């Protein structure tokens, strides 16, 4: 069946087209009737054009216009007419014209909508996901899908211009331990055997380096069977990158160039040529996080120097217990920082109520803090800064030194967290800092503050299993200065690891990789990975390394999270066309779903359901 095919899209007509005949196709976005004249805002993905059915139109045309309702899909033919200057709509790209309809064809009708389609929907997420095809028509989703497309194009444009090949790696792979559970695909031809969907292309991109493709990238689909939490999706997309004959700085410089190009091309935003760098230890000490939000300063400070002169026994106990734990851990060969007391000065917030402070303390307790002390800085009649409220009575003897040392001034609020484990004190107060940033409006979504976090610990002590684990993955290159002592002192080893953070989110993670089979065996040994098991799981990689593996390293920025932050959103669901909900379910097509017995029989599978409690 033929219909009136569009001659131009709904965002293209301008005053220069006045007097021309045009045909538009799209959806009825709005409709208004005024004194025998009908106004229809017609929408497609390019924009909106106002269509007018004048009072002198034919009865047949008026009858069709009277039928139109929201989201009817229609074709309109008419003449472009310039609006009077007093009636130009400056908020519309086509606001200087209107199309005077001579013919209207209803292509399809629309039933009663479950929610109104507008710039942004106020419908609940579950309803939006159930009717995702309608939600995707909204102005906000149309913009974000276009942004994602533009970012992907800009990535490919930059990478190829720098000599990278885009190479696809398999979707059906060998199951290997990479942190999360694999999604498994049963093999019909080989009963009892399974493919796994890739959590990342990690091993394959390393093999590509052995193959001589020294600059590889891929906009790769990845899959992780994780429990529902936070803003994660079971399937996600990353910009996967690997390079040969490089060191850390080469990878970092390449990403800085890539992101500079992407932000300039898609948002018109200029980024600094080099991003700020922080060591992992600095990030924890100053911001209480390995993914700090640098859109605001408010650094944490060491409060331990002011504890000894105070009468605050709880803080003294935290430091003393921390020192005892440090010595005990050192005797086991585990490096530990000891106890810590950290302070955060909140400028101008001495007027915070006890309720507001309690809310901040609750944020600290989520991260294992036992509590949070506080004091307010005021001024005495002579204008001299003094401490008031909270824990101030314990610091009366050294109040002046404390205030000066922290750089506090009258009107400021001082928040304090102590713990026998310095890491807990840092992370708990860091969570308070993050909450304050949001509460105080310091987190402007249009500001982009990047930072590299480097010098991560190579190994972490697993208290539950009484063993060492790798902090990142087992193929990370330990920094050269630790090679000789790596086996005798794993806790002090720094890996050649790097994370890129943006506005409080980890945006990318990468490392220089191990290319020496002997060094790889040492790492397996430290983490207690059985040689036979290593051969079974990773033998195809270690075998490849026997044939002239080059030094190599890489990184994998998350495309979903990148576009989310560029769009000023806080959920990756807003930048994925068909995401799952928080329970890894798609309300639209109701997957995952049951399959019939015939399919199970072909795969030699039977279902064992959990026993009812």
C-alpha positions in Angstrom: 0.0 0.0 0.0 1.4 3.3 -1.0 1.2 6.4 1.2 2.2 10.0 0.8 6.0 9.7 1.1 7.7 12.5 3.0 9.7 15.0 0.9 11.4 16.5 4.0 11.6 15.7 7.7 9.9 17.6 10.5 13.0 19.5 11.6 14.1 20.9 8.2 11.7 23.6 7.1 12.7 27.2 7.5 11.4 30.7 6.4 13.4 30.3 3.2 11.0 27.4 2.2 7.9 29.7 2.3 5.6 29.1 -0.6 6.9 25.6 -1.3 4.9 22.4 -1.2 6.1 19.8 1.3 5.0 16.4 2.5 5.7 15.4 6.1 5.4 12.0 7.9 5.3 11.6 11.6 3.4 11.3 14.9 0.8 13.7 16.3 2.6 15.3 19.3 0.0 17.9 20.2 -3.3 19.0 18.8 -5.3 22.2 19.4 -8.6 23.5 18.0 -9.3 27.3 18.0 -12.3 28.8 16.3 -12.5 26.4 13.4 -8.8 26.2 12.9 -6.8 23.1 13.9 -3.2 23.1 14.9 -1.2 19.9 14.9 2.4 19.6 16.1 3.8 16.8 14.0 6.9 15.0 15.3 9.6 12.8 13.9 13.1 12.1 15.2 14.4 15.3 13.5 12.1 17.8 15.1 8.5 19.2 15.3 6.6 21.2 12.7 3.3 22.9 13.3 0.6 21.9 10.8 -2.4 24.1 10.3 -5.9 23.1 9.0 -7.3 26.6 8.2 -11.0 27.6 8.6 -11.4 27.6 4.8 -10.2 24.0 4.4 -12.5 21.4 2.8 -15.1 19.6 5.0 -13.3 16.3 4.2 -10.0 17.7 5.4 -11.6 19.1 8.6 -13.2 15.7 9.3 -9.9 13.9 9.1 -8.3 16.6 11.3 -11.1 16.1 13.8 -10.2 12.4 14.1 -6.5 13.0 15.0 -5.4 12.1 18.5 -2.0 11.9 20.2 0.5 9.6 18.5 -1.5 8.9 15.4 1.0 8.2 12.7 0.1 10.5 9.7 1.2 11.9 6.4 0.6 15.6 5.6 0.9 17.5 2.4 0.7 21.3 2.3 2.2 24.7 1.6 4.9 26.2 3.8 3.8 29.6 5.2 5.9 32.0 7.2 4.5 33.0 10.5 4.1 36.7 11.4 7.1 38.0 13.4 4.9 38.3 16.5 3.9 34.6 16.3 7.4 33.1 15.7 8.1 30.3 18.3 11.7 30.8 19.3 11.7 27.5 21.2 11.2 25.4 18.0 13.8 25.0 15.3 10.9 25.3 12.8 9.1 28.0 14.8 9.3 30.6 12.0 7.0 28.6 9.7 3.9 26.4 9.6 2.6 23.9 7.0 -0.9 24.7 5.8 -2.4 21.3 5.1 -4.1 20.4 1.8 -4.1 16.6 2.4 -3.9 14.4 5.5 -3.6 10.7 5.5 -3.9 8.6 8.7 -1.3 5.9 8.4 -2.1 4.2 11.7 -4.2 5.0 14.7 -3.0 4.9 18.3 -4.8 3.5 21.3 -5.1 5.2 24.7 -1.5 5.9 25.8 -0.2 4.4 29.1 1.7 7.7 29.7 2.1 11.0 27.9 5.0 11.2 25.5 6.9 14.4 26.0 10.4 15.7 26.4 10.8 13.6 29.6 8.3 11.1 30.9 7.3 11.2 34.6 6.0 7.6 34.4 7.5 5.0 36.7 10.5 3.2 35.4 8.8 -0.2 35.2 6.0 1.3 33.1 8.6 3.0 30.8 10.4 -0.3 30.3 7.2 -2.2 29.6 6.3 0.3 26.9 9.9 1.1 25.9 9.0 1.6 22.3 6.8 4.6 23.4 9.4 5.8 25.9 11.9 5.9 23.1 9.8 8.4 21.2 10.2 11.0 24.0 12.5 13.9 23.3 14.9 13.0 26.0 15.4 9.4 24.9 15.7 10.5 21.2 18.4 12.9 22.2 20.3 10.3 24.3 20.1 7.6 21.6 21.5 10.2 19.1 24.3 11.1 21.6 25.2 7.5 21.9 25.3 7.1 18.2 27.5 10.2 17.8 29.8 9.1 20.6 30.3 5.7 19.0 31.0 7.3 15.6 33.5 9.7 17.2 35.3 6.8 18.9 35.6 4.9 15.7 36.7 8.0 13.9 39.5 8.8 16.3 40.7 5.2 16.8 41.0 4.5 13.1 42.7 7.8 12.5 45.3 6.7 15.0 46.0 3.4 13.2 43.8 1.1 15.3 42.0 -1.9 13.7 38.5 -2.7 14.8 38.5 -6.5 15.2 35.6 -8.5 16.5 36.3 -11.2 19.1 34.0 -14.3 19.7 30.7 -14.1 21.5 30.8 -17.9 22.3 34.0 -18.4 24.4 35.6 -20.7 26.9 34.4 -20.1 30.5 37.3 -18.6 32.5 37.2 -17.1 36.1 37.1 -13.3 35.7 35.2 -12.2 38.8 31.5 -12.5 38.0 29.5 -15.5 37.0 29.4 -16.4 33.3 26.3 -16.6 31.3 26.5 -20.2 29.9 25.2 -21.4 26.5 24.6 -25.2 26.3 26.0 -26.9 23.2 23.5 -29.1 21.3 26.3 -30.9 19.4 28.4 -31.6 22.5 26.1 -32.7 25.3 27.3 -31.5 28.7 29.6 -28.8 27.3 28.9 -25.1 27.3 30.0 -21.9 25.7 30.2 -18.8 27.9 29.3 -15.3 26.9 32.3 -13.0 27.4 32.6 -10.9 30.5 35.1 -8.9 28.4 37.3 -9.8 25.4 40.4 -9.7 27.8 42.2 -12.9 26.8 41.4 -12.6 23.1 42.7 -9.0 22.8 45.9 -10.1 24.4 46.2 -13.0 21.9 45.7 -10.4 19.1 48.8 -8.6 20.4 50.7 -11.9 20.1 49.3 -12.1 16.6 50.9 -8.8 15.6 47.9 -6.5 15.6 49.6 -3.9 17.7 46.6 -1.5 17.8 43.2 -3.1 18.4 39.8 -1.7 19.5 36.3 -2.9 19.5 33.0 -1.5 20.7 32.3 -4.8 22.5 29.2 -6.3 24.1 30.0 -7.9 27.4 27.9 -10.1 29.8 28.1 -10.7 33.5 25.6 -12.8 35.6 25.7 -10.6 38.7 23.2 -10.2 41.5 20.9 -7.2 41.1 22.5 -4.2 42.7 23.1 -0.6 41.9 22.9 0.5 38.3 24.4 -2.6 36.7 23.1 -4.4 33.6 23.6 -8.0 32.7 24.7 -6.9 29.2 26.7 -3.8 28.6 29.1 -2.2 26.1 32.7 -1.2 26.5 35.2 0.5 24.3 37.8 -2.3 24.4 41.4 -1.3 23.5 44.8 -3.0 23.5 48.2 -1.8 22.3 51.6 -3.4 21.9 55.1 -2.1 22.7 53.7 0.5 25.1 54.1 1.7 28.7 51.4 3.1 31.0 51.9 6.7 29.8 51.3 5.7 26.2 47.9 4.3 27.0 46.9 7.2 29.2 47.9 9.8 26.5 45.9 7.8 23.9 42.7 7.9 26.0 43.2 11.6 26.7 43.3 12.2 23.0 40.3 10.0 22.4 38.1 11.6 25.0 39.2 15.1 23.9 38.0 14.3 20.4 34.8 12.7 21.5 33.7 15.5 23.9 34.6 18.2 21.3 32.9 16.5 18.5 29.7 15.5 20.3 29.2 18.2 23.0 31.5 21.0 21.8 33.3 20.7 25.2 37.1 21.2 25.3 38.9 18.9 27.8 42.4 19.5 29.1 45.2 17.9 27.1 46.2 15.9 30.2 44.0 14.7 33.0 44.9 15.0 36.7 46.7 12.0 38.2 46.4 10.7 41.7 47.9 7.6 43.3 45.4 5.1 44.8 46.7 6.0 48.3 46.3 9.8 47.6 42.8 9.3 46.4 41.8 7.4 49.5 43.6 9.8 51.9 42.2 13.0 50.3 38.8 12.0 49.0 38.0 8.7 50.7 37.4 7.0 47.4 39.3 5.5 44.4 36.8 7.2 42.2 36.7 10.7 43.6 34.3 13.5 42.4 36.6 16.4 41.7 33.9 18.9 40.7 34.4 20.2 44.3 37.5 20.3 46.5 36.6 19.7 50.2 39.6 17.4 50.8 39.8 15.2 53.9 42.6 15.9 56.4 44.6 13.8 58.9 43.3 14.6 62.3 45.6 12.2 64.2 48.1 15.0 65.2 45.4 16.7 67.3 44.3 13.6 69.2 47.2 13.1 71.6 46.7 16.5 73.2 42.9 16.0 73.5 40.9 14.1 76.1 38.9 12.2 73.5 39.6 8.6 74.5 37.6 7.0 71.7 40.0 8.6 69.1 43.0 7.6 71.2 41.8 4.0 71.4 41.2 3.9 67.6 44.8 4.9 66.9 46.2 2.6 69.6 44.2 -0.4 68.4 45.2 0.4 64.9 48.9 0.2 65.8 48.4 -3.1 67.5 46.5 -4.5 64.4 49.3 -3.2 62.2 52.0 -5.0 64.2 50.0 -8.2 64.2 49.4 -8.0 60.5 53.0 -7.3 59.8 54.0 -10.4 61.7 51.9 -12.4 59.1 53.5 -10.5 56.2 50.4 -8.4 55.5 51.1 -4.7 55.1 48.5 -2.5 56.9 48.3 1.2 57.5 47.1 1.1 61.1 44.4 3.3 62.6 43.3 6.7 61.4 41.3 9.7 62.4 40.1 11.8 59.4 38.6 15.3 59.3 36.4 17.1 56.8 35.8 20.9 57.0 32.5 21.9 55.5 32.7 25.6 54.6 29.8 27.8 56.0 27.7 24.9 57.3 27.9 25.5 61.1 24.2 26.1 60.8 23.6 22.4 60.1 20.9 21.0 62.4 21.4 17.9 64.5 19.1 16.0 62.1 21.2 16.9 59.1 24.3 15.8 60.9 22.7 12.5 61.9 21.9 11.9 58.2 25.5 12.4 57.4 26.5 10.0 60.2 24.1 7.4 58.7 26.0 7.7 55.4 29.3 7.0 57.2 27.9 4.0 59.1 26.9 2.3 55.8 30.7 2.0 55.3 31.4 0.4 58.7 32.1 3.6 60.7 31.1 3.2 64.3 30.0 6.8 64.5 30.9 10.4 63.4 32.0 13.2 65.7 31.4 16.9 64.9 32.3 20.4 66.0 31.3 23.8 64.8 33.6 26.8 64.5 32.3 30.1 65.9 33.8 33.4 66.9 34.1 34.7 70.5 33.2 38.4 71.3 36.7 39.4 70.3 36.3 37.7 66.9 38.7 34.8 67.8 37.7 31.4 66.3 36.4 28.9 68.9 34.9 25.4 68.9 31.3 24.7 69.9 29.0 21.7 70.2 29.5 18.0 69.6 33.0 16.8 70.5 34.4 20.4 71.1 34.8 19.9 74.9 37.4 17.2 74.3 39.6 19.7 72.3 39.4 22.8 74.5 43.2 22.7 75.2 44.3 22.7 71.6 41.3 24.3 69.8 43.4 27.2 68.3 46.0 24.9 66.8 43.3 22.5 65.5 41.3 25.3 63.9 44.4 26.8 62.3 45.8 23.5 61.2 42.7 22.4 59.5 42.3 25.8 57.8 38.8 26.2 59.3 37.1 29.5 60.0 34.0 30.8 61.9 30.8 29.4 60.3 32.5 26.1 59.3 31.4 22.6 60.3 34.1 20.0 61.2 33.2 16.3 60.8 35.4 13.5 62.2 35.6 9.7 61.7 38.0 7.4 63.5 38.7 3.7 63.2 41.4 1.2 64.0 41.5 0.5 60.3 42.5 3.6 58.5 40.8 2.5 55.3 37.4 2.4 57.0 37.9 5.9 58.4 38.8 7.1 54.9 36.0 5.4 53.0 33.3 6.2 55.6 34.2 9.9 55.6 34.6 9.9 51.9 30.9 8.7 51.6 30.0 11.7 53.8 31.9 14.0 51.4 30.1 12.5 48.4 26.7 13.1 50.1 27.6 16.7 50.9 28.6 17.3 47.3 25.2 16.3 46.1 23.3 18.0 49.0 25.1 21.3 48.6 24.7 21.4 44.8 28.4 21.0 44.0 27.8 18.3 41.4 27.0 20.2 38.2 26.3 17.6 35.5 27.6 20.0 32.8 31.0 20.0 34.4 33.4 17.2 33.5 36.3 16.5 35.9 38.5 13.6 34.8 41.3 12.0 36.9 43.6 9.1 36.5 44.0 6.8 39.6 47.3 5.0 39.4 49.6 2.8 41.5 47.0 0.4 42.8 47.9 -2.4 45.1 48.6 -5.5 43.0 47.3 -7.9 45.7 44.6 -7.7 48.4 44.5 -9.9 51.5 41.4 -12.1 51.6 40.6 -12.4 55.4 37.8 -14.9 54.8 40.0 -17.4 52.9 43.3 -16.4 54.5 45.0 -15.9 51.1 46.1 -13.2 48.6 43.8 -12.2 45.7 44.7 -10.0 42.8 43.1 -6.6 43.1 42.4 -6.4 39.4 43.1 -9.6 37.5 45.9 -12.1 37.3 47.3 -10.8 34.0 48.4 -7.4 35.4 52.1 -6.5 35.2 53.6 -5.8 38.7 55.6 -2.7 38.7 59.3 -3.4 38.0 60.7 -2.4 41.4 58.7 -5.1 43.1 59.7 -8.1 41.0 62.5 -9.3 43.3 60.4 -9.1 46.5 57.0 -9.9 45.0 56.7 -13.4 46.5 58.1 -12.6 49.9 56.1 -9.3 50.3 53.0 -9.4 48.2 51.2 -6.7 50.3 53.7 -4.0 49.2 53.5 -4.7 45.5 52.0 -2.0 43.2 50.5 -3.1 39.9 50.9 -1.2 36.7 47.1 -0.5 36.9 45.2 2.6 36.1 41.6 3.7 36.3 40.0 6.7 34.7 37.3 8.4 36.9 34.8 11.1 35.9 32.6 13.0 38.3 32.7 10.2 41.0 32.3 7.3 38.6 34.8 4.8 37.4 34.8 5.2 33.7 37.6 2.9 32.5 40.0 0.4 34.0 43.1 -1.0 32.5 46.7 -2.2 33.0 49.9 -3.2 31.4 49.7 -6.9 31.0 52.1 -9.8 31.9 53.8 -11.1 28.7 56.4 -13.2 30.5 55.2 -16.8 31.2 57.5 -17.2 34.2 56.2 -14.0 35.8 52.7 -15.2 35.1 53.4 -18.4 37.0 54.6 -16.4 40.0 51.4 -14.5 40.1 49.4 -17.7 39.9 51.5 -19.1 42.8 51.0 -16.0 45.0 47.2 -16.2 44.7 47.1 -19.9 45.2 45.9 -20.7 41.7 46.8 -24.3 41.1 49.1 -24.8 38.1 47.0 -27.6 36.7 43.8 -25.4 37.1 45.7 -22.5 35.5 46.6 -24.6 32.5 43.0 -25.9 32.2 41.5 -22.4 32.4 44.1 -20.2 30.7 46.4 -22.7 28.9 45.5 -21.3 25.4 46.7 -17.9 26.5 49.9 -19.0 28.3 50.7 -21.3 25.3 50.4 -18.3 23.0 52.9 -16.4 25.2 55.5 -19.0 24.5 55.8 -17.7 20.9 57.2 -14.2 21.2 54.6 -12.2 23.1 55.2 -8.4 22.9 54.9 -6.1 25.9 51.3 -4.8 25.8 48.7 -3.0 27.7 45.1 -1.8 27.4 42.0 -0.3 28.8 38.3 -0.5 28.5 36.1 2.6 29.0 32.4 1.8 29.6 30.4 3.2 26.7 27.1 3.1 28.6 28.5 5.0 31.6 30.3 7.5 29.4 27.2 8.5 27.5 25.2 8.6 30.7 27.6 11.2 32.2 27.8 13.1 29.0 24.0 13.3 29.0 23.9 14.4 32.6 22.0 11.3 33.7 22.5 9.1 36.8 21.3 5.8 35.4 22.7 3.8 32.4 19.1 2.7 31.6 18.6 6.2 30.2 21.2 5.6 27.5 20.4 1.9 26.6 17.6 1.3 24.1 16.3 -1.8 25.7 17.7 -2.2 29.2 16.7 -4.8 31.8 15.2 -3.6 35.1 16.9 -3.9 38.5 16.1 -7.6 38.6 17.7 -8.4 35.2 14.2 -8.8 33.7 12.8 -7.1 30.5 9.2 -6.0 31.3 8.6 -5.4 27.6 9.2 -8.9 26.2 9.1 -10.7 29.6 12.6 -12.3 29.3 14.0 -14.4 30.7 11.2 -16.8 29.8 10.6 -20.6 30.0 11.3 -22.7 26.9 9.4 -25.8 25.8 10.5 -29.3 26.6 11.5 -30.0 23.0 14.2 -27.3 23.1 15.5 -28.7 26.5 15.6 -32.2 25.1 17.6 -31.1 22.0 20.1 -29.6 24.4 20.1 -32.6 26.7 19.1 -30.4 29.6 16.6 -30.9 32.5 15.5 -28.3 35.0 15.9 -28.7 38.7 13.9 -26.0 40.5 14.9 -24.7 44.0 13.3 -26.5 46.8 10.6 -24.6 48.6 11.5 -23.6 52.2 
